[in-house]
Amino acid sequence: MTQVPGMETSAISVLKRAVELDQSSRFQESLVCYQEGIQLLMDVLKAVKDDSKKVHYRQKIKSYMDRAEQIKVHVNQLKEEGKYHEQIRIADDATGYSYEVLFRPYVTEGLTEVWVEDPYIRHIHQGDNSSQQASALSELKQSLQSQDVCLDLQYSTFHDREIRFDNGWIIKIGRGLDYFKKPKGRFSIGYCDYDLRQCQETTVDIFHSKHTKTL
């Protein structure tokens, strides 16, 4: 029982974020948070012994599950009609917009390919990001080969900035992948943890298309 308060606090925090995203019409992100929060509440439900509390948690879980299902239906309808569009505005100096935060809601089961097109890598700190990514991708490619998984890297002169997932999601970032500000030093907050890195002002547009290009 000693773990229940902490589990409940975590569930409340995640579900509060889900509601905020829901109210901002950031439906795909809110759906992920609802699912995570519901799972946390279910863990709390299993841990509590008081019957009245069990009834309370079951009601909460049902309420959030109903809302999550409504969002799922709404998003699927927009995707089917080709009308899905969501925009995220990142303010100057904002934090909390790491790649994981932006892209995780769109990495779904069955995803096999991602195309990243971003030709504008100019500044030194952007180059550092690019070289680190290239090195990591090269290492990942070799590692994946041992598991019979192919990672295909291609370079072109295409001048658009977009990220396409073969599950239909398309993400366009005004500044491309390098929307982060240069860190003040190697030991400054945010140098390694991109959730803490300050951002340049930009917009992120998210679309969905049933027809995605193939390599």
Contacts in CASP RR format, 6 or more apart in sequence:
PFRMAT RR
TARGET T0000
AUTHOR 0000-0000-0000
METHOD contacts of the structure
MODEL  1
MTQVPGMETSAISVLKRAVELDQSSRFQESLVCYQEGIQLLMDVLKAVKD
DSKKVHYRQKIKSYMDRAEQIKVHVNQLKEEGKYHEQIRIADDATGYSYE
VLFRPYVTEGLTEVWVEDPYIRHIHQGDNSSQQASALSELKQSLQSQDVC
LDLQYSTFHDREIRFDNGWIIKIGRGLDYFKKPKGRFSIGYCDYDLRQCQ
ETTVDIFHSKHTKTL
1 47 0 8 1.000
1 48 0 8 1.000
1 49 0 8 1.000
3 47 0 8 1.000
4 44 0 8 1.000
4 47 0 8 1.000
4 48 0 8 1.000
7 40 0 8 1.000
7 43 0 8 1.000
7 44 0 8 1.000
7 47 0 8 1.000
8 44 0 8 1.000
10 40 0 8 1.000
11 37 0 8 1.000
11 40 0 8 1.000
11 41 0 8 1.000
11 43 0 8 1.000
11 44 0 8 1.000
14 33 0 8 1.000
14 36 0 8 1.000
14 37 0 8 1.000
14 40 0 8 1.000
15 33 0 8 1.000
15 34 0 8 1.000
15 37 0 8 1.000
15 38 0 8 1.000
15 41 0 8 1.000
15 64 0 8 1.000
17 33 0 8 1.000
18 30 0 8 1.000
18 31 0 8 1.000
18 33 0 8 1.000
18 34 0 8 1.000
18 37 0 8 1.000
18 64 0 8 1.000
19 30 0 8 1.000
20 30 0 8 1.000
21 27 0 8 1.000
21 29 0 8 1.000
21 30 0 8 1.000
21 33 0 8 1.000
22 30 0 8 1.000
22 34 0 8 1.000
22 67 0 8 1.000
22 71 0 8 1.000
25 86 0 8 1.000
26 86 0 8 1.000
26 88 0 8 1.000
27 71 0 8 1.000
27 74 0 8 1.000
27 75 0 8 1.000
27 86 0 8 1.000
28 75 0 8 1.000
28 86 0 8 1.000
28 105 0 8 1.000
28 106 0 8 1.000
28 206 0 8 1.000
29 105 0 8 1.000
30 71 0 8 1.000
31 68 0 8 1.000
31 71 0 8 1.000
31 72 0 8 1.000
31 75 0 8 1.000
31 105 0 8 1.000
32 104 0 8 1.000
32 105 0 8 1.000
34 64 0 8 1.000
34 67 0 8 1.000
34 68 0 8 1.000
34 71 0 8 1.000
35 68 0 8 1.000
37 64 0 8 1.000
38 61 0 8 1.000
38 64 0 8 1.000
38 65 0 8 1.000
38 68 0 8 1.000
41 57 0 8 1.000
41 60 0 8 1.000
41 61 0 8 1.000
41 64 0 8 1.000
42 61 0 8 1.000
44 57 0 8 1.000
45 54 0 8 1.000
45 57 0 8 1.000
45 58 0 8 1.000
45 61 0 8 1.000
48 54 0 8 1.000
48 57 0 8 1.000
75 84 0 8 1.000
78 84 0 8 1.000
78 208 0 8 1.000
79 168 0 8 1.000
79 208 0 8 1.000
79 210 0 8 1.000
80 210 0 8 1.000
82 208 0 8 1.000
82 209 0 8 1.000
82 210 0 8 1.000
84 206 0 8 1.000
84 207 0 8 1.000
84 208 0 8 1.000
85 205 0 8 1.000
85 206 0 8 1.000
85 207 0 8 1.000
86 205 0 8 1.000
86 206 0 8 1.000
87 203 0 8 1.000
87 204 0 8 1.000
87 205 0 8 1.000
87 206 0 8 1.000
88 102 0 8 1.000
88 203 0 8 1.000
88 204 0 8 1.000
88 206 0 8 1.000
89 203 0 8 1.000
89 204 0 8 1.000
90 97 0 8 1.000
90 179 0 8 1.000
90 199 0 8 1.000
90 200 0 8 1.000
90 201 0 8 1.000
90 202 0 8 1.000
90 203 0 8 1.000
90 204 0 8 1.000
91 199 0 8 1.000
91 201 0 8 1.000
92 199 0 8 1.000
92 200 0 8 1.000
92 201 0 8 1.000
93 181 0 8 1.000
93 198 0 8 1.000
93 199 0 8 1.000
94 198 0 8 1.000
94 199 0 8 1.000
95 195 0 8 1.000
95 196 0 8 1.000
95 197 0 8 1.000
95 198 0 8 1.000
95 199 0 8 1.000
96 195 0 8 1.000
96 196 0 8 1.000
96 199 0 8 1.000
97 179 0 8 1.000
97 194 0 8 1.000
97 195 0 8 1.000
97 199 0 8 1.000
98 193 0 8 1.000
98 194 0 8 1.000
98 195 0 8 1.000
98 197 0 8 1.000
99 177 0 8 1.000
99 194 0 8 1.000
100 194 0 8 1.000
100 195 0 8 1.000
101 195 0 8 1.000
102 171 0 8 1.000
102 173 0 8 1.000
102 204 0 8 1.000
103 163 0 8 1.000
103 171 0 8 1.000
106 165 0 8 1.000
106 167 0 8 1.000
106 169 0 8 1.000
106 171 0 8 1.000
106 206 0 8 1.000
107 165 0 8 1.000
108 167 0 8 1.000
110 167 0 8 1.000
111 165 0 8 1.000
111 166 0 8 1.000
111 167 0 8 1.000
112 166 0 8 1.000
113 165 0 8 1.000
113 166 0 8 1.000
113 215 0 8 1.000
114 163 0 8 1.000
114 164 0 8 1.000
114 165 0 8 1.000
114 166 0 8 1.000
115 163 0 8 1.000
115 164 0 8 1.000
115 213 0 8 1.000
115 215 0 8 1.000
116 163 0 8 1.000
116 177 0 8 1.000
117 156 0 8 1.000
117 158 0 8 1.000
117 160 0 8 1.000
117 161 0 8 1.000
117 162 0 8 1.000
117 163 0 8 1.000
117 164 0 8 1.000
118 161 0 8 1.000
118 163 0 8 1.000
118 176 0 8 1.000
118 177 0 8 1.000
118 178 0 8 1.000
119 157 0 8 1.000
119 158 0 8 1.000
119 159 0 8 1.000
119 161 0 8 1.000
120 161 0 8 1.000
120 176 0 8 1.000
120 178 0 8 1.000
121 127 0 8 1.000
121 129 0 8 1.000
121 130 0 8 1.000
121 178 0 8 1.000
123 178 0 8 1.000
123 182 0 8 1.000
124 182 0 8 1.000
125 182 0 8 1.000
125 183 0 8 1.000
126 178 0 8 1.000
129 177 0 8 1.000
129 178 0 8 1.000
129 180 0 8 1.000
130 178 0 8 1.000
137 151 0 8 1.000
137 153 0 8 1.000
138 153 0 8 1.000
140 151 0 8 1.000
141 151 0 8 1.000
141 153 0 8 1.000
144 150 0 8 1.000
144 151 0 8 1.000
145 151 0 8 1.000
152 215 0 8 1.000
154 215 0 8 1.000
161 172 0 8 1.000
161 173 0 8 1.000
161 174 0 8 1.000
161 175 0 8 1.000
161 176 0 8 1.000
161 177 0 8 1.000
162 170 0 8 1.000
162 171 0 8 1.000
162 172 0 8 1.000
163 170 0 8 1.000
163 171 0 8 1.000
163 172 0 8 1.000
163 173 0 8 1.000
163 177 0 8 1.000
164 170 0 8 1.000
164 171 0 8 1.000
164 212 0 8 1.000
164 213 0 8 1.000
165 171 0 8 1.000
165 212 0 8 1.000
166 212 0 8 1.000
168 208 0 8 1.000
168 209 0 8 1.000
168 210 0 8 1.000
168 212 0 8 1.000
169 206 0 8 1.000
169 207 0 8 1.000
169 208 0 8 1.000
170 206 0 8 1.000
170 207 0 8 1.000
170 208 0 8 1.000
170 209 0 8 1.000
170 212 0 8 1.000
171 204 0 8 1.000
171 205 0 8 1.000
171 206 0 8 1.000
171 207 0 8 1.000
172 204 0 8 1.000
172 205 0 8 1.000
172 206 0 8 1.000
172 207 0 8 1.000
173 179 0 8 1.000
173 202 0 8 1.000
173 203 0 8 1.000
173 204 0 8 1.000
173 205 0 8 1.000
174 202 0 8 1.000
174 203 0 8 1.000
174 204 0 8 1.000
174 205 0 8 1.000
175 200 0 8 1.000
175 202 0 8 1.000
176 202 0 8 1.000
179 199 0 8 1.000
179 200 0 8 1.000
179 202 0 8 1.000
180 194 0 8 1.000
180 197 0 8 1.000
180 198 0 8 1.000
180 199 0 8 1.000
180 200 0 8 1.000
181 197 0 8 1.000
181 198 0 8 1.000
181 199 0 8 1.000
181 200 0 8 1.000
183 190 0 8 1.000
183 191 0 8 1.000
183 197 0 8 1.000
185 191 0 8 1.000
189 196 0 8 1.000
190 196 0 8 1.000
190 197 0 8 1.000
190 198 0 8 1.000
191 197 0 8 1.000
END
